[in-house]
Amino acid sequence: MFNDHRIRQIFAKNLRGIRMAKKLTQQQFADQLGVSRPTYGSYEEARATPQLASLIVISNTVGFDMATLTTTDLYGKGGSNGA
């Protein structure tokens, strides 16, 4: 079962994994997603979650559906899937 904390953790880990796989800085990835670097950083550190409209933009930008981004650990235990 998923709770808000678990969803935030999975989403944060997936964002970081995708960013690292693309070899982007937080600023570069934030620019691609249309958010500020501090806002992006708060997502990646699981301190905040995006509003639904922003989550749709993020999902479309990274090429994963929202359910996958928020409930599937794409990067396992620190690994990378090469996204």
C-alpha positions in Angstrom: 0.0 0.0 0.0 1.2 3.5 -0.8 1.1 6.5 1.5 2.0 10.1 0.7 5.5 9.7 2.2 6.3 6.6 0.1 5.0 8.2 -3.1 7.1 11.3 -2.4 10.2 9.1 -1.9 9.7 7.1 -5.0 9.0 10.2 -7.1 12.1 11.9 -5.7 14.3 8.9 -6.4 13.0 8.5 -10.0 13.5 12.2 -10.8 17.1 12.1 -9.5 17.7 8.8 -11.5 16.3 10.3 -14.7 18.3 13.5 -14.2 21.5 11.6 -13.5 21.0 9.3 -16.5 20.6 12.4 -18.7 23.8 13.8 -17.1 22.0 17.1 -16.3 22.5 19.5 -13.4 19.5 20.3 -11.3 19.3 23.7 -13.0 19.3 22.2 -16.5 16.6 19.7 -15.6 14.5 22.3 -13.8 14.7 24.5 -17.0 13.5 21.5 -19.1 10.6 21.0 -16.7 9.7 24.6 -16.5 10.3 25.0 -12.7 12.8 26.9 -10.7 16.0 25.1 -9.4 14.9 25.4 -5.8 11.5 24.0 -6.6 13.1 21.1 -8.5 15.5 20.5 -5.7 12.6 20.2 -3.2 11.0 17.5 -5.5 14.3 15.6 -5.7 14.8 15.8 -2.0 11.2 14.6 -1.3 10.4 17.8 0.6 7.6 18.8 -1.8 5.5 17.3 -4.5 4.3 19.1 -7.7 0.8 20.2 -8.3 -1.1 18.0 -10.7 -0.6 20.3 -13.7 3.2 20.3 -13.1 3.2 16.5 -12.6 1.6 16.1 -16.1 4.3 18.3 -17.6 7.0 16.4 -15.8 5.5 13.1 -16.9 5.3 14.2 -20.5 8.8 15.6 -20.5 10.5 12.5 -19.0 8.4 10.0 -21.0 7.0 8.1 -18.1 3.3 8.1 -17.1 2.4 9.6 -13.7 1.6 6.2 -12.1 5.0 4.9 -13.0 6.8 8.0 -11.8 5.0 7.9 -8.4 4.6 4.2 -7.6 7.4 2.3 -9.4 11.0 2.5 -8.2 12.7 2.7 -11.6 16.2 2.8 -10.2 16.1 0.0 -7.6 18.7 0.2 -4.8 20.8 3.0 -6.3 21.0 1.5 -9.7 20.3 3.1 -13.1 18.1 1.8 -15.8 19.8 4.1 -18.4 16.7 6.3 -19.1 
